[in-house]
Amino acid sequence: MSLSSAKEGQEVRVVYIHGGVNATKRLAEMGILPGVELKVVSNSIGPILVALGESRIAIGRGLASKVICELKS
């Protein structure tokens, strides 16, 4: 599933970035790489807010749709 379809409160693991060089680089600069675990804090109107460790990151919906994840078990 893409990060943009994850529900609030779900914990996910990034599996793949389905984007070009610029999208991959932008996400990597935010610390979002394959293998990273995120928690969806907010997924309502506007950008998606995720927790990465103690940090909170807002990701636009277009960019979030390129982040392919799986539910953390």
DRENPA-3360 file (N, C-alpha, C; in nm, 2 decimals, always signed):
BEGIN
1 = MSLSSAKE = +0.08/-0.12/+0.00/+0.00/+0.00/+0.00/+0.09/+0.12/+0.00 ~ +0.03/+0.23/-0.05/+0.11/+0.36/-0.04/+0.09/+0.43/+0.09 ~ +0.18/+0.51/+0.13/+0.18/+0.58/+0.25/+0.05/+0.67/+0.26 ~ +0.01/+0.72/+0.14/-0.11/+0.81/+0.14/-0.24/+0.73/+0.17 ~ -0.24/+0.60/+0.16/-0.36/+0.52/+0.20/-0.36/+0.47/+0.34 ~ -0.25/+0.49/+0.41/-0.24/+0.44/+0.55/-0.33/+0.52/+0.64 ~ -0.38/+0.46/+0.74/-0.48/+0.52/+0.83/-0.40/+0.58/+0.95 ~ -0.46/+0.67/+1.02/-0.40/+0.73/+1.14/-0.38/+0.63/+1.24;
9 = GQEVRVVY = -0.26/+0.63/+1.31/-0.23/+0.54/+1.41/-0.16/+0.41/+1.36 ~ -0.16/+0.39/+1.23/-0.10/+0.27/+1.18/+0.06/+0.29/+1.18 ~ +0.12/+0.18/+1.21/+0.27/+0.17/+1.20/+0.31/+0.10/+1.08 ~ +0.39/+0.16/+0.99/+0.43/+0.09/+0.87/+0.58/+0.09/+0.85 ~ +0.62/+0.00/+0.76/+0.76/-0.01/+0.73/+0.77/+0.02/+0.58 ~ +0.87/+0.11/+0.54/+0.89/+0.15/+0.40/+0.95/+0.03/+0.33 ~ +0.89/-0.01/+0.22/+0.94/-0.12/+0.14/+1.02/-0.07/+0.02 ~ +0.96/+0.03/-0.05/+1.01/+0.08/-0.18/+0.97/+0.22/-0.20;
17 = IHGGVNAT = +1.05/+0.30/-0.27/+1.01/+0.43/-0.32/+0.99/+0.42/-0.47 ~ +0.86/+0.44/-0.51/+0.82/+0.43/-0.65/+0.82/+0.57/-0.71 ~ +0.94/+0.62/-0.73/+0.95/+0.75/-0.79/+1.08/+0.77/-0.86 ~ +1.10/+0.89/-0.92/+1.22/+0.92/-0.99/+1.33/+0.96/-0.89 ~ +1.44/+1.01/-0.95/+1.56/+1.05/-0.87/+1.52/+1.16/-0.78 ~ +1.45/+1.26/-0.82/+1.42/+1.38/-0.74/+1.33/+1.34/-0.62 ~ +1.23/+1.26/-0.64/+1.14/+1.21/-0.53/+1.22/+1.13/-0.43 ~ +1.30/+1.04/-0.48/+1.38/+0.95/-0.40/+1.48/+1.03/-0.31;
25 = KRLAEMGI = +1.54/+1.13/-0.38/+1.64/+1.22/-0.31/+1.57/+1.30/-0.20 ~ +1.45/+1.36/-0.23/+1.38/+1.44/-0.14/+1.34/+1.36/-0.02 ~ +1.29/+1.24/-0.04/+1.25/+1.15/+0.07/+1.37/+1.11/+0.16 ~ +1.48/+1.08/+0.09/+1.60/+1.04/+0.16/+1.65/+1.15/+0.25 ~ +1.64/+1.28/+0.20/+1.68/+1.39/+0.28/+1.59/+1.41/+0.41 ~ +1.47/+1.36/+0.40/+1.38/+1.36/+0.52/+1.40/+1.23/+0.61 ~ +1.49/+1.14/+0.56/+1.51/+1.02/+0.64/+1.42/+0.90/+0.61 ~ +1.34/+0.92/+0.50/+1.25/+0.81/+0.46/+1.31/+0.73/+0.35;
33 = LPGVELKV = +1.36/+0.61/+0.39/+1.43/+0.52/+0.31/+1.37/+0.38/+0.33 ~ +1.39/+0.29/+0.23/+1.34/+0.15/+0.26/+1.40/+0.09/+0.39 ~ +1.31/+0.03/+0.46/+1.34/-0.03/+0.59/+1.31/+0.06/+0.71 ~ +1.28/+0.18/+0.69/+1.25/+0.28/+0.80/+1.10/+0.25/+0.84 ~ +1.08/+0.26/+0.97/+0.95/+0.24/+1.03/+0.89/+0.38/+1.06 ~ +0.77/+0.40/+1.03/+0.70/+0.52/+1.05/+0.56/+0.50/+1.12 ~ +0.52/+0.60/+1.19/+0.38/+0.59/+1.24/+0.30/+0.71/+1.19 ~ +0.18/+0.68/+1.13/+0.10/+0.78/+1.07/+0.03/+0.86/+1.19;
41 = VSNSIGPI = +0.06/+0.98/+1.20/+0.00/+1.07/+1.30/-0.13/+1.13/+1.26 ~ -0.13/+1.18/+1.13/-0.25/+1.24/+1.08/-0.26/+1.21/+0.93 ~ -0.37/+1.17/+0.88/-0.40/+1.15/+0.74/-0.54/+1.20/+0.71 ~ -0.56/+1.33/+0.72/-0.69/+1.39/+0.69/-0.67/+1.48/+0.57 ~ -0.72/+1.60/+0.58/-0.71/+1.69/+0.47/-0.56/+1.75/+0.48 ~ -0.50/+1.77/+0.36/-0.37/+1.83/+0.35/-0.26/+1.72/+0.36 ~ -0.14/+1.76/+0.39/-0.03/+1.67/+0.40/-0.05/+1.56/+0.50 ~ +0.03/+1.45/+0.48/+0.02/+1.34/+0.58/+0.13/+1.37/+0.68;
49 = LVALGESR = +0.10/+1.36/+0.81/+0.20/+1.38/+0.91/+0.24/+1.24/+0.97 ~ +0.37/+1.22/+0.97/+0.42/+1.09/+1.02/+0.53/+1.11/+1.12 ~ +0.54/+1.02/+1.21/+0.64/+1.02/+1.32/+0.76/+0.93/+1.27 ~ +0.88/+0.98/+1.28/+1.00/+0.91/+1.25/+1.09/+0.93/+1.37 ~ +1.08/+0.83/+1.46/+1.15/+0.84/+1.59/+1.08/+0.95/+1.67 ~ +1.15/+1.05/+1.71/+1.09/+1.16/+1.79/+1.05/+1.28/+1.70 ~ +1.08/+1.27/+1.57/+1.05/+1.38/+1.47/+0.92/+1.36/+1.41 ~ +0.86/+1.47/+1.37/+0.73/+1.47/+1.30/+0.76/+1.53/+1.16;
57 = IAIGRGLA = +0.71/+1.46/+1.05/+0.74/+1.50/+0.92/+0.61/+1.51/+0.84 ~ +0.59/+1.63/+0.77/+0.47/+1.64/+0.69/+0.51/+1.61/+0.55 ~ +0.44/+1.53/+0.48/+0.47/+1.48/+0.34/+0.34/+1.51/+0.26 ~ +0.36/+1.58/+0.15/+0.25/+1.61/+0.06/+0.19/+1.48/+0.00 ~ +0.07/+1.48/-0.03/+0.00/+1.36/-0.08/+0.06/+1.30/-0.21 ~ +0.11/+1.38/-0.30/+0.17/+1.33/-0.42/+0.30/+1.25/-0.39 ~ +0.38/+1.31/-0.30/+0.51/+1.24/-0.26/+0.48/+1.12/-0.18 ~ +0.38/+1.13/-0.09/+0.34/+1.01/-0.01/+0.29/+0.89/-0.09;
65 = SKVICELK = +0.23/+0.92/-0.20/+0.18/+0.81/-0.29/+0.29/+0.73/-0.35 ~ +0.41/+0.79/-0.35/+0.52/+0.72/-0.41/+0.59/+0.63/-0.31 ~ +0.56/+0.64/-0.18/+0.62/+0.56/-0.07/+0.53/+0.43/-0.06 ~ +0.59/+0.32/-0.09/+0.52/+0.19/-0.08/+0.56/+0.13/+0.05 ~ +0.46/+0.09/+0.13/+0.49/+0.04/+0.27/+0.41/-0.09/+0.29 ~ +0.44/-0.15/+0.40/+0.37/-0.26/+0.46/+0.34/-0.23/+0.60 ~ +0.23/-0.29/+0.65/+0.20/-0.28/+0.79/+0.31/-0.34/+0.88 ~ +0.35/-0.28/+0.98/+0.44/-0.33/+1.07/+0.38/-0.44/+1.16;
73 = S = +0.44/-0.55/+1.17/+0.38/-0.66/+1.24/+0.44/-0.67/+1.38;
% end
